[in-house]
């Protein structure tokens, strides 16, 4: 019996077939036999794959569907890569997941890494089919691609191999991931970013390296990856969960987290799959053309990006068709079978924002689980006395965004004193000023650009801020407003002793935050409620988490190697803490944003729209996500972080630094929650005082950002 009926899928493009399918079938079978994949034994004594099983799974059909336009030799090579990756997955399951052999798995994966050689390196002799296959494929692929592509491909191949340990560890603990953790970890272990790299090979066009790490290109890759994985989870639930005892599957994650039936969880998984596909479309048609113009990408490079995007699109449709046919997965029901939905109109309607400024009223707050104590700096009183003078000196009380009464009610010195409880007075002043500047900007962008739905002016403002963060002592222009003036002052006070690389990294964090505010304005211009995954990931930036993290890392200095921050444990520790704090802000600010500011960028609101539930249920789901992220943070800090230090053999200095950083995140979460509870910013009284009866009028005084960027001339909200 199937666990659920497969839902109606959104497949907007028809699948096509590569004419070289039969040759690829014959080639891949011979290649798998030559690599020893058809003779490899599991601990049970059975072979991992038989020739008949490989023929039924038909990976050549997958590649012929997903790469319909490449030539025969290219299809042969790509098919061999997929044979290898699926063999690796099944072999790893048989050798280590069933046996719970974590130490053996680590040794196996460490040795497999040696076969992804760089220039001038030589790999060892293969000892098993996975090693033999990787060595052969590496030699056949890497010479035809650039060094930049090789680095990206190494990263994605490393992730899909090494992060298998995360799945194994969860099986060993009997633990099912929370939804946010699952989506971002599934990208690392699921292999779709790796598939995106192979698309560049198959279409014969690489993404230009200078734009490969920009938001539009990352979103194309990530939406592609999420859609591939969510679709796979729907088709593979029967095999993985019901037959193999796996617990890494989105249907199971939603089933347990939201306490839904399996059918309801499958429908929700499909809704998220549809939303990610439509996010892909929006990015490809709106953000990518603007990116190509901004970077003055050459015509040849534009063609390459277009071929890459088309390749991602082909893979989605072809992958769906293969899942319907392959023996590896459950089939769509033939009893009243539903054909793929080519329009998805219902999902598009839910992505459109409702009329703004709807009456919301105060949102009753849930219980917040906070296991860490609040600590406060002894210099708080001095910082409170100091803070208004700096804001006044920067001109923040003259532009209609804040007044002094509102500033005192926000009480950012209190927030800084809890976040940086151990710093000296000068350090606390600097921390307070950064919080002041970031909070002012968070209010400035929606009021100055969001109400007018003017993302062009918002981007001009954001881009111009980089001029006030010189990397090598370049002269800065005269500040046109308080926001620029404040940044210039803070940059000079913060970055003087930094190394060039640290200074560049810090500037990137500031730019990431201000660019995310442009993203918010652009969504308002499109009257669009964000896709939930995109919202969560961008919320970390709009909340200023990257900036906060960079300020904390400045205190650590160069003790922790940069590559260590890419480790799963530290990366998840960061995002779990960031989500807890940002979601808490969304709960406190719901009325302020929805009713008084006409915003759509609030997780409670995003959940309301995506799940089509009332605000109280959306509030409870938001709180449940907060608590799940806190549970995950505790596990990471208490168990995984010490184990990571042991596994990597970190010395005492580095160990103390990463442990101290985890302690800083604890103070950060506890302090931010306490600040929300105590400050006046979100109270109904303050909201009413700051209300203007009409959208504020615009003065005729230019802001220095061009004719489309007029300064707001009314009182503060």
C-alpha positions as CSV (number, residue, x, y, z in Angstrom):
1,X,0.0,0.0,0.0
2,X,1.3,3.5,-0.9
3,X,1.5,5.8,2.1
4,X,-0.2,8.6,0.2
5,X,-1.5,9.6,-3.2
6,X,0.9,11.7,-5.1
7,X,-0.3,15.3,-5.4
8,X,-0.9,17.4,-8.5
9,X,2.5,18.7,-9.6
10,X,3.3,22.1,-11.1
11,X,5.4,21.3,-14.2
12,X,5.3,24.4,-16.4
13,X,7.6,23.1,-19.2
14,X,7.4,19.8,-21.2
15,X,10.1,17.2,-20.8
16,X,12.2,16.5,-23.8
17,X,14.4,13.5,-24.8
18,X,18.0,13.4,-25.9
19,X,18.4,11.4,-29.1
20,X,21.5,9.6,-27.7
21,X,19.6,7.7,-25.0
22,X,20.3,4.1,-26.2
23,X,24.0,4.7,-26.6
24,X,24.2,6.2,-23.1
25,X,22.3,3.2,-21.7
26,X,24.8,0.8,-23.2
27,X,27.8,2.9,-22.2
28,X,26.7,3.4,-18.6
29,X,26.0,-0.3,-18.0
30,X,29.5,-1.2,-19.3
31,X,31.1,1.6,-17.3
32,X,29.4,0.5,-14.0
33,X,30.5,-3.1,-14.6
34,X,34.1,-2.0,-15.3
35,X,34.2,0.1,-12.1
36,X,33.1,-2.9,-10.1
37,X,29.7,-1.5,-9.1
38,X,27.8,-4.7,-10.1
39,X,30.0,-6.9,-7.9
40,X,30.2,-4.8,-4.8
41,X,29.0,-6.7,-1.7
42,X,27.0,-5.2,1.2
43,X,27.8,-6.4,4.8
44,X,24.7,-8.6,4.5
45,X,26.5,-10.6,1.7
46,X,24.1,-9.3,-1.0
47,X,25.4,-7.3,-3.9
48,X,24.5,-3.6,-3.7
49,X,23.5,-3.5,-7.3
50,X,22.6,-6.1,-9.8
51,X,22.7,-5.5,-13.6
52,X,18.9,-6.0,-13.7
53,X,18.4,-3.4,-10.9
54,X,20.6,-0.9,-12.6
55,X,18.8,-1.3,-15.9
56,X,15.4,-0.8,-14.2
57,X,16.6,2.4,-12.4
58,X,17.6,3.7,-15.8
59,X,19.9,6.6,-15.0
60,X,20.5,7.1,-18.7
61,X,16.8,7.9,-19.1
62,X,17.2,10.4,-16.3
63,X,20.1,12.2,-18.0
64,X,18.5,12.0,-21.4
65,X,15.5,13.8,-20.0
66,X,17.4,16.3,-17.9
67,X,20.0,17.1,-20.5
68,X,18.1,16.9,-23.8
69,X,20.4,19.0,-26.0
70,X,23.9,17.7,-25.2
71,X,25.9,15.5,-27.7
72,X,26.5,11.8,-27.2
73,X,29.9,11.9,-25.5
74,X,28.7,14.5,-23.1
75,X,25.6,12.5,-22.3
76,X,27.7,9.4,-21.7
77,X,29.9,11.3,-19.2
78,X,27.0,13.0,-17.4
79,X,25.2,9.6,-17.1
80,X,28.3,8.0,-15.6
81,X,28.4,10.8,-13.0
82,X,24.8,10.0,-12.0
83,X,25.5,6.3,-11.9
84,X,28.3,7.0,-9.6
85,X,26.4,9.3,-7.3
86,X,23.4,6.9,-6.9
87,X,25.8,4.0,-6.4
88,X,27.6,6.1,-3.7
89,X,24.2,6.8,-2.0
90,X,23.1,3.1,-2.0
91,X,26.6,1.8,-1.1
92,X,26.9,4.2,1.8
93,X,23.4,3.2,3.0
94,X,24.4,-0.5,2.9
95,X,27.9,-0.1,4.4
96,X,27.3,2.4,7.1
97,X,23.7,3.6,7.6
98,X,22.2,0.1,8.2
99,X,25.2,-0.8,10.4
100,X,25.4,2.6,12.2
101,X,29.1,2.5,11.6
102,X,29.9,6.2,12.0
103,X,33.7,5.8,12.4
104,X,33.9,3.6,9.3
105,X,31.8,6.1,7.4
106,X,34.3,8.9,8.3
107,X,37.3,6.9,7.2
108,X,35.5,6.0,3.9
109,X,34.6,9.6,3.2
110,X,38.0,11.0,4.1
111,X,39.7,8.7,1.6
112,X,37.1,9.4,-1.1
113,X,38.1,13.1,-0.9
114,X,41.6,12.2,-2.1
115,X,40.3,11.5,-5.5
116,X,39.2,15.1,-6.2
117,X,42.7,16.2,-7.1
118,X,43.9,19.7,-7.9
119,X,46.6,20.8,-10.3
120,X,49.7,18.8,-9.8
121,X,48.1,16.3,-7.4
122,X,47.9,12.5,-7.8
123,X,45.2,10.3,-6.3
124,X,45.9,7.0,-4.6
125,X,44.9,3.6,-6.2
126,X,41.2,3.0,-5.8
127,X,40.2,0.4,-3.2
128,X,36.5,0.2,-4.0
129,X,34.0,1.0,-6.8
130,X,33.1,4.5,-5.5
131,X,36.8,5.5,-5.5
132,X,37.4,3.9,-8.9
133,X,34.4,5.7,-10.4
134,X,35.3,9.1,-8.9
135,X,38.9,8.8,-10.2
136,X,37.8,7.9,-13.7
137,X,35.2,10.7,-13.9
138,X,37.5,13.3,-12.4
139,X,40.1,12.7,-15.1
140,X,37.5,12.8,-17.9
141,X,35.7,16.0,-16.7
142,X,38.1,18.5,-15.0
143,X,40.4,19.2,-18.0
144,X,37.6,20.8,-20.0
145,X,36.4,23.2,-17.3
146,X,37.8,26.3,-15.7
147,X,39.6,26.4,-12.4
148,X,36.7,28.5,-10.9
149,X,34.2,25.8,-12.0
150,X,36.5,23.1,-10.5
151,X,36.5,24.8,-7.1
152,X,32.7,25.1,-7.1
153,X,32.3,21.4,-8.2
154,X,34.7,20.3,-5.5
155,X,32.6,22.1,-2.9
156,X,29.3,20.6,-4.1
157,X,30.8,17.1,-4.4
158,X,32.4,17.3,-1.0
159,X,29.1,18.4,0.6
160,X,27.0,15.6,-0.9
161,X,29.6,13.0,0.3
162,X,30.5,14.4,3.8
163,X,27.1,15.6,4.9
164,X,25.9,12.0,4.6
165,X,27.2,11.9,8.1
166,X,24.5,14.3,9.2
167,X,21.9,11.9,7.9
168,X,23.6,9.0,9.6
169,X,23.9,10.9,12.9
170,X,20.2,11.7,12.8
171,X,19.3,8.1,12.2
172,X,21.6,7.0,15.1
173,X,19.8,9.5,17.4
174,X,16.4,8.7,16.1
175,X,16.1,12.5,15.3
176,X,14.0,14.2,12.7
177,X,15.3,17.6,11.6
178,X,13.2,20.7,11.9
179,X,11.9,22.1,8.6
180,X,14.5,25.0,8.3
181,X,17.4,22.8,9.1
182,X,16.1,20.1,6.8
183,X,15.8,22.4,3.7
184,X,19.3,23.9,4.1
185,X,21.0,20.6,5.0
186,X,19.2,18.8,2.2
187,X,20.9,21.1,-0.3
188,X,24.3,20.0,1.1
189,X,23.6,16.3,1.2
190,X,21.0,15.9,-1.6
191,X,23.3,16.6,-4.6
192,X,21.2,19.1,-6.6
193,X,23.8,21.9,-6.4
194,X,26.2,19.3,-7.7
195,X,23.7,18.6,-10.5
196,X,23.6,22.4,-11.2
197,X,27.4,22.3,-11.7
198,X,27.1,19.4,-14.2
199,X,24.5,21.4,-16.1
200,X,27.2,23.9,-16.9
201,X,29.3,21.1,-18.4
202,X,26.3,19.6,-20.3
203,X,25.2,22.9,-21.9
204,X,28.8,23.9,-22.6
205,X,28.5,27.2,-20.9
206,X,29.9,28.3,-17.5
207,X,28.4,30.9,-15.2
208,X,30.8,33.9,-15.2
209,X,32.8,33.6,-11.9
210,X,32.3,37.3,-11.0
211,X,28.5,36.8,-10.8
212,X,28.4,33.2,-9.5
213,X,28.1,34.3,-5.9
214,X,25.5,37.0,-6.3
215,X,22.0,36.7,-4.9
216,X,20.2,36.1,-8.2
217,X,22.5,33.3,-9.3
218,X,22.5,31.7,-5.8
219,X,18.7,31.8,-5.8
220,X,18.5,30.1,-9.2
221,X,20.7,27.4,-7.9
222,X,19.0,27.1,-4.5
223,X,15.4,27.1,-5.9
224,X,16.5,24.5,-8.4
225,X,18.0,22.4,-5.7
226,X,15.1,22.7,-3.3
227,X,12.6,21.8,-6.0
228,X,14.6,18.8,-7.1
229,X,14.9,17.5,-3.5
230,X,11.3,18.1,-2.6
231,X,10.1,16.3,-5.7
232,X,12.4,13.4,-4.9
233,X,11.2,13.3,-1.3
234,X,7.6,12.9,-2.6
235,X,8.4,10.1,-4.9
236,X,10.9,8.4,-2.6
237,X,8.9,8.5,0.7
238,X,7.6,5.0,0.3
239,X,11.1,3.6,-0.4
240,X,13.1,5.7,2.1
241,X,10.8,6.0,5.1
242,X,8.5,3.0,4.8
243,X,11.0,0.4,3.6
244,X,14.5,1.6,4.5
245,X,13.9,3.4,7.8
246,X,15.3,6.7,6.6
247,X,14.2,9.9,8.4
248,X,15.6,12.5,6.0
249,X,12.5,13.3,4.0
250,X,10.5,16.5,3.7
251,X,7.1,14.7,3.9
252,X,8.2,13.1,7.2
253,X,9.6,16.4,8.5
254,X,6.3,18.2,7.9
255,X,4.3,15.3,9.1
256,X,6.0,15.3,12.5
257,X,6.6,19.0,12.9
258,X,3.1,20.2,12.1
259,X,1.3,17.0,13.3
260,X,-0.3,16.5,10.0
261,X,-1.4,13.3,8.2
262,X,1.0,11.8,5.7
263,X,-1.3,12.9,2.8
264,X,-1.5,16.5,4.2
265,X,2.3,16.6,4.7
266,X,2.7,15.4,1.1
267,X,0.4,18.2,-0.2
268,X,2.3,20.7,1.8
269,X,5.6,19.5,0.5
270,X,4.2,19.9,-3.0
271,X,3.0,23.4,-2.2
272,X,6.6,24.3,-1.2
273,X,7.9,22.7,-4.3
274,X,5.6,24.8,-6.4
275,X,6.5,28.0,-4.5
276,X,10.2,27.3,-5.1
277,X,9.6,26.8,-8.8
278,X,7.8,30.1,-9.0
279,X,10.5,31.8,-7.0
280,X,12.9,30.4,-9.7
281,X,10.8,31.9,-12.4
282,X,10.6,35.3,-10.7
283,X,14.3,35.4,-10.2
284,X,15.1,34.4,-13.7
285,X,12.8,36.9,-15.3
286,X,13.2,39.9,-12.9
287,X,16.4,39.7,-11.0
288,X,18.8,38.0,-13.5
289,X,18.3,40.6,-16.3
290,X,18.9,43.4,-13.8
291,X,22.1,41.6,-12.6
292,X,23.5,41.2,-16.1
293,X,22.9,44.9,-16.8
294,X,24.5,46.0,-13.5
295,X,27.6,43.9,-14.1
296,X,27.8,44.9,-17.8
297,X,28.0,41.2,-18.7
298,X,29.2,40.6,-22.2
299,X,26.8,39.2,-24.9
300,X,28.7,35.8,-24.8
301,X,28.4,35.7,-21.0
302,X,24.7,36.6,-21.2
303,X,24.2,33.7,-23.6
304,X,26.0,31.4,-21.1
305,X,23.7,32.5,-18.3
306,X,20.7,32.0,-20.4
307,X,21.8,28.4,-21.4
308,X,22.5,27.7,-17.7
309,X,19.0,28.9,-16.7
310,X,17.4,26.9,-19.5
311,X,19.5,23.9,-18.4
312,X,18.1,24.2,-14.9
313,X,14.6,24.4,-16.3
314,X,15.1,21.4,-18.5
315,X,16.4,19.4,-15.5
316,X,13.2,20.1,-13.5
317,X,10.9,18.8,-16.2
318,X,13.1,15.9,-17.2
319,X,13.7,14.9,-13.5
320,X,9.9,14.8,-12.9
321,X,9.4,12.6,-16.0
322,X,12.1,10.2,-14.9
323,X,10.7,9.9,-11.3
324,X,7.4,8.9,-12.9
325,X,9.0,6.1,-14.8
326,X,11.9,4.8,-12.8
327,X,11.6,1.6,-10.7
328,X,13.4,3.3,-7.9
329,X,10.3,5.3,-6.8
330,X,6.6,5.1,-6.2
331,X,4.3,5.9,-9.2
332,X,1.6,8.4,-9.7
333,X,-1.8,6.8,-9.1
334,X,-3.5,5.4,-12.2
335,X,-6.9,5.5,-10.3
336,X,-8.1,9.0,-11.1
337,X,-4.6,10.1,-11.9
338,X,-4.1,13.8,-12.0
339,X,-2.0,15.3,-14.8
340,X,0.7,17.9,-14.0
341,X,-0.7,21.4,-13.4
342,X,0.7,23.7,-16.1
343,X,-0.6,26.9,-14.5
344,X,-0.5,26.8,-10.7
345,X,-2.9,29.7,-10.5
346,X,-3.9,29.0,-7.0
347,X,-0.3,29.2,-5.7
348,X,0.2,32.5,-7.7
349,X,-2.8,34.1,-6.1
350,X,-1.5,33.3,-2.6
351,X,1.8,35.0,-3.5
352,X,0.1,38.3,-4.2
353,X,0.0,40.6,-1.2
354,X,-3.4,41.5,0.3
355,X,-4.3,45.2,0.6
356,X,-1.8,46.9,2.9
357,X,-2.5,48.6,6.3
358,X,-5.2,46.0,7.3
359,X,-6.4,46.3,10.9
360,X,-4.5,43.7,12.8
361,X,-4.5,44.7,16.5
362,X,-2.0,43.5,19.1
363,X,-0.8,39.9,18.6
364,X,-1.0,37.9,21.8
365,X,2.5,36.6,22.4
366,X,3.4,33.0,22.9
367,X,5.7,31.5,25.6
368,X,9.3,31.9,24.6
369,X,11.7,29.2,25.6
370,X,15.0,30.8,26.6
371,X,17.5,28.5,28.4
372,X,20.2,31.2,28.7
373,X,20.4,33.9,31.3
374,X,20.4,37.6,30.5
375,X,23.6,39.4,31.4
376,X,24.0,43.1,31.4
377,X,27.0,45.4,31.2
378,X,27.8,47.5,34.2
379,X,28.3,50.4,31.8
380,X,24.6,50.5,30.7
381,X,23.8,53.8,32.5
382,X,26.8,55.6,30.8
383,X,25.8,54.2,27.4
384,X,22.2,55.4,27.8
385,X,23.5,58.9,28.6
386,X,25.9,58.8,25.6
387,X,23.6,57.4,22.9
388,X,21.2,60.2,22.1
389,X,24.1,62.6,21.6
390,X,25.6,60.5,18.8
391,X,22.3,60.0,17.1
392,X,21.6,63.7,17.4
393,X,25.0,64.6,16.0
394,X,24.5,62.3,13.0
395,X,21.2,64.2,12.2
396,X,18.8,61.3,13.0
397,X,16.2,63.5,14.6
398,X,15.9,65.9,11.7
399,X,14.8,63.7,8.8
400,X,11.3,62.7,9.9
401,X,12.3,59.1,10.7
402,X,12.8,59.4,14.5
403,X,12.5,62.0,17.2
404,X,14.3,62.0,20.6
405,X,11.3,60.6,22.5
406,X,11.1,57.7,20.1
407,X,14.8,57.1,20.3
408,X,14.7,56.9,24.1
409,X,11.8,54.4,23.9
410,X,13.7,52.2,21.6
411,X,16.6,52.1,24.2
412,X,19.2,50.5,22.0
413,X,21.9,51.0,24.7
414,X,20.0,48.4,26.7
415,X,20.1,45.9,23.8
416,X,23.8,46.5,23.3
417,X,24.6,46.1,27.0
418,X,23.0,42.6,27.0
419,X,24.6,41.6,23.7
420,X,28.1,42.7,24.7
421,X,27.9,42.4,28.5
422,X,31.7,42.0,28.9
423,X,33.0,44.8,26.7
424,X,34.4,48.1,28.2
425,X,32.6,51.4,27.9
426,X,34.1,52.4,24.6
427,X,33.2,49.1,23.2
428,X,29.7,49.4,24.4
429,X,29.4,52.9,22.9
430,X,30.5,51.5,19.6
431,X,28.1,48.5,19.8
432,X,25.2,50.9,20.7
433,X,26.0,53.1,17.8
434,X,26.0,50.2,15.3
435,X,22.6,49.1,16.6
436,X,21.4,52.7,16.3
437,X,22.6,53.0,12.8
438,X,21.2,49.6,11.7
439,X,17.8,50.2,13.3
440,X,17.6,53.7,11.8
441,X,18.3,52.2,8.4
442,X,15.7,49.5,9.0
443,X,13.2,52.3,9.5
444,X,14.6,54.6,6.8
445,X,14.3,52.2,3.8
446,X,10.6,51.3,4.2
447,X,9.6,54.9,4.9
448,X,11.7,56.5,2.2
449,X,11.5,53.9,-0.5
450,X,9.0,51.2,0.4
451,X,5.9,53.4,0.6
452,X,6.8,54.7,-2.9
453,X,7.6,51.2,-4.1
454,X,10.9,52.6,-5.6
455,X,13.5,49.8,-5.6
456,X,15.7,51.8,-8.1
457,X,16.2,54.7,-5.6
458,X,16.6,52.1,-2.8
459,X,19.4,50.4,-4.7
460,X,21.1,53.7,-5.5
461,X,21.1,54.5,-1.8
462,X,22.5,51.0,-0.9
463,X,25.2,51.2,-3.6
464,X,26.3,54.6,-2.5
465,X,26.9,53.4,1.0
466,X,29.9,51.5,-0.1
467,X,31.6,54.8,-0.9
468,X,31.6,55.4,2.9
469,X,33.4,52.2,3.6
470,X,36.8,52.6,1.9
471,X,39.1,49.6,1.9
472,X,42.4,51.4,1.4
473,X,41.9,54.9,2.7
474,X,40.1,56.2,-0.4
475,X,38.4,59.6,0.1
476,X,34.7,59.5,0.8
477,X,32.1,61.9,-0.5
478,X,30.2,64.3,1.6
479,X,27.3,62.6,3.4
480,X,23.9,63.5,2.1
481,X,21.9,62.3,5.1
482,X,22.1,60.9,8.6
483,X,22.3,57.4,7.4
484,X,25.5,58.0,5.3
485,X,26.9,60.3,8.0
486,X,26.5,57.6,10.7
487,X,28.1,54.9,8.6
488,X,31.1,57.1,7.8
489,X,31.7,57.7,11.5
490,X,31.3,54.1,12.5
491,X,33.5,52.8,9.7
492,X,36.4,55.0,10.8
493,X,36.0,54.0,14.4
494,X,35.7,50.3,13.7
495,X,38.0,49.3,10.9
496,X,41.2,51.1,11.6
497,X,43.1,48.2,13.1
498,X,41.6,45.5,10.8
499,X,43.6,43.6,8.2
500,X,42.6,44.2,4.6
501,X,40.8,40.9,4.4
502,X,38.9,41.5,7.6
503,X,37.9,45.0,6.4
504,X,36.6,43.6,3.1
505,X,34.6,40.9,4.9
506,X,33.1,43.4,7.3
507,X,32.1,45.7,4.4
508,X,30.5,42.8,2.7
509,X,28.4,42.1,5.8
510,X,27.1,45.7,5.8
511,X,26.4,45.6,2.1
512,X,24.5,42.3,2.5
513,X,22.2,44.0,5.1
514,X,21.5,47.1,3.1
515,X,21.0,45.1,-0.2
516,X,18.4,42.9,1.7
517,X,16.4,46.1,2.4
518,X,16.4,46.8,-1.3
519,X,15.0,43.2,-1.8
520,X,12.2,44.1,0.6
521,X,11.4,47.3,-1.4
522,X,11.4,45.3,-4.6
523,X,8.9,42.8,-3.2
524,X,6.6,45.7,-2.3
525,X,6.9,47.1,-5.8
526,X,5.8,43.7,-7.1
527,X,3.0,43.5,-4.5
528,X,4.5,40.1,-3.6
529,X,4.5,38.0,-0.4
530,X,7.9,36.3,-0.3
531,X,8.3,32.5,-0.8
532,X,8.8,31.1,2.7
533,X,12.3,29.7,2.2
534,X,13.5,32.9,0.5
535,X,11.9,34.9,3.4
536,X,13.7,32.9,6.1
537,X,17.1,33.1,4.3
538,X,16.7,36.8,3.6
539,X,15.4,37.6,7.0
540,X,18.8,36.8,8.5
541,X,20.2,39.6,6.3
542,X,17.4,42.1,6.8
543,X,17.6,41.6,10.6
544,X,21.3,42.5,10.4
545,X,22.6,39.1,11.5
546,X,25.5,39.1,9.1
547,X,26.6,42.5,10.6
548,X,26.2,41.3,14.1
549,X,28.2,38.1,13.3
550,X,31.0,40.2,11.7
551,X,31.2,42.4,14.8
552,X,31.5,39.3,17.0
553,X,34.2,37.8,14.7
554,X,36.2,41.0,14.9
555,X,36.7,40.3,18.6
556,X,38.0,36.8,17.8
557,X,40.4,38.1,15.2
558,X,42.3,35.7,13.1
559,X,42.4,32.9,15.6
560,X,39.7,30.8,13.8
561,X,40.6,29.8,10.2
562,X,38.0,31.2,7.7
563,X,37.3,27.8,6.3
564,X,36.2,26.6,9.7
565,X,33.1,28.8,9.5
566,X,31.9,26.7,6.6
567,X,31.8,23.6,8.8
568,X,28.2,22.3,9.2
569,X,28.3,22.8,13.0
570,X,29.3,26.4,13.0
571,X,27.2,27.3,10.0
572,X,24.1,25.7,11.6
573,X,24.9,27.3,15.0
574,X,24.8,30.7,13.3
575,X,21.6,30.2,11.4
576,X,19.8,28.6,14.3
577,X,20.6,31.6,16.5
578,X,19.8,34.1,13.8
579,X,16.4,32.5,13.1
580,X,15.5,32.4,16.8
581,X,16.1,36.1,17.2
582,X,14.6,37.2,13.8
583,X,11.4,35.2,14.3
584,X,11.0,36.6,17.8
585,X,11.2,40.1,16.3
586,X,8.5,39.1,13.8
587,X,6.2,38.1,16.6
588,X,6.7,41.3,18.6
589,X,6.5,43.6,15.5
590,X,3.5,41.9,13.8
591,X,1.0,44.7,14.5
592,X,3.6,47.5,13.8
593,X,4.5,46.0,10.4
594,X,1.2,44.8,9.1
595,X,-1.2,47.5,10.4
596,X,1.0,50.6,10.7
597,X,3.6,50.0,7.9
598,X,1.7,48.0,5.3
599,X,4.5,45.4,5.3
600,X,4.5,41.8,4.0
601,X,7.9,40.9,5.4
602,X,6.9,39.1,8.6
603,X,7.1,35.4,9.2
604,X,3.7,35.2,10.8
605,X,2.2,36.9,7.7
606,X,4.2,34.7,5.4
607,X,2.9,31.6,7.2
608,X,-0.6,32.9,7.1
609,X,-0.5,33.3,3.3
610,X,1.4,30.1,2.5
611,X,-0.5,27.7,4.7
612,X,-3.8,29.7,4.4
613,X,-4.3,29.7,8.2
614,X,-5.4,32.4,10.7
615,X,-2.9,34.6,12.4
616,X,-3.1,32.8,15.7
617,X,-2.2,29.4,14.1
618,X,0.5,31.2,12.1
619,X,1.8,32.7,15.4
620,X,2.0,29.3,17.0
621,X,3.8,27.8,14.0
622,X,6.3,30.7,14.2
623,X,6.9,30.1,17.9
624,X,7.3,26.3,17.2
625,X,10.0,27.1,14.6
626,X,11.7,29.4,17.2
627,X,11.7,26.6,19.8
628,X,12.9,24.0,17.3
629,X,15.8,26.2,16.3
630,X,16.6,26.7,20.0
631,X,16.6,22.9,20.5
632,X,18.9,22.5,17.6
633,X,21.2,25.3,18.9
634,X,21.5,23.6,22.3
635,X,22.4,20.3,20.7
636,X,25.0,21.9,18.4
637,X,26.5,23.9,21.3
638,X,26.5,21.2,23.9
639,X,27.2,18.1,21.8
640,X,28.3,18.8,18.2
641,X,30.7,21.7,18.9
642,X,32.9,19.8,21.3
643,X,32.8,16.7,19.0
644,X,33.8,18.9,16.0
645,X,36.7,20.3,18.0
646,X,37.9,16.8,18.8
647,X,37.4,15.4,15.3
648,X,39.4,18.3,13.8
649,X,42.1,18.3,16.4
650,X,41.7,22.0,17.2
651,X,44.2,23.5,19.5
652,X,43.2,25.1,22.8
653,X,43.3,28.6,21.4
654,X,40.9,27.9,18.5
655,X,38.7,25.7,20.7
656,X,38.4,28.5,23.2
657,X,37.6,31.0,20.4
658,X,34.8,28.9,18.9
659,X,33.4,28.1,22.3
660,X,33.4,31.8,23.2
661,X,31.7,32.6,19.9
662,X,28.9,30.1,20.8
663,X,28.7,31.9,24.2
664,X,28.3,35.2,22.4
665,X,25.4,33.8,20.4
666,X,23.7,32.8,23.7
667,X,24.1,36.3,25.0
668,X,22.8,37.7,21.7
669,X,19.6,35.6,21.7
670,X,18.9,36.2,25.4
671,X,19.6,39.9,25.1
672,X,17.5,40.5,22.0
673,X,14.5,38.7,23.5
674,X,14.8,40.7,26.7
675,X,15.1,44.0,24.8
676,X,11.9,43.2,22.8
677,X,10.1,42.6,26.1
678,X,11.3,45.9,27.7
679,X,11.4,48.5,25.0
680,X,8.5,50.7,23.9
681,X,9.0,50.3,20.1
682,X,6.2,47.7,19.6
683,X,3.7,48.8,22.2
684,X,0.2,50.0,21.0
685,X,0.8,53.4,22.7
686,X,4.0,54.0,20.9
687,X,2.5,52.8,17.6
688,X,-0.4,55.2,18.0
689,X,1.9,58.1,18.9
690,X,4.0,57.5,15.8
691,X,1.0,57.0,13.4
692,X,0.4,59.5,10.7
693,X,-3.1,59.8,9.4
694,X,-2.1,59.6,5.8
695,X,1.1,58.2,4.1
696,X,3.7,60.9,4.9
697,X,4.1,63.7,2.3
698,X,7.3,64.1,0.5
699,X,9.3,67.3,0.7
700,X,10.9,68.9,-2.3
701,X,14.3,68.7,-0.8
702,X,16.5,66.2,-2.8
703,X,18.3,63.6,-0.6
704,X,21.3,63.5,-2.8
705,X,20.3,60.1,-4.3
706,X,18.8,61.3,-7.6
707,X,15.4,62.8,-8.5
708,X,13.5,59.6,-7.7
709,X,14.7,59.6,-4.1
710,X,12.9,62.4,-2.1
711,X,13.3,62.7,1.6
712,X,10.2,62.1,3.8
713,X,9.2,65.4,5.4
714,X,6.7,64.4,8.1
715,X,6.9,63.2,11.7
716,X,8.3,59.8,12.7
717,X,6.2,56.7,12.6
